[in-house]
């Protein structure tokens, strides 16, 4: 029996499927693989790449925090933000990564009131998750390149 998956944000439903054979989730404690008949589980989500397996297909989704629950072969993802590979603008993601990198290196002169390192680190994580998901869509495998 496959998993039923629902990914929602405050703005929209990102994905609903009832034929998922495996799910790899970026949980706060580390990556978790969910298979049919998985034990009940609730955890917070980290920023990263989520992989949805169905037959021979693999869909990559950039997840930006939130929570997920596994119960009776149903997986509910309540994400702060989530983006499927086909909606990610690679140029915009690369620009966000470069902007965050400049901030982390202290080279961005547009910052008012000093450097907000934590925000820059989160921006970098979000950009890298988007880039990884977009590259997987183009090549079929994640790039080892940052």
ABEGO torsion letter per residue (X at the ends): XBBBBBBBBAABBABBBAABABBBBBBAAEBBBBBBGBBBBBBBBBBEBBBBBBEABBBBBBBBEEBBBBBGGBBBBBBABBBBAAABBAAAAAAAAAAAAAAAAGABAABBGEBBAAAAAAAAAAAAAAAAAAAAAAAGBBBABX
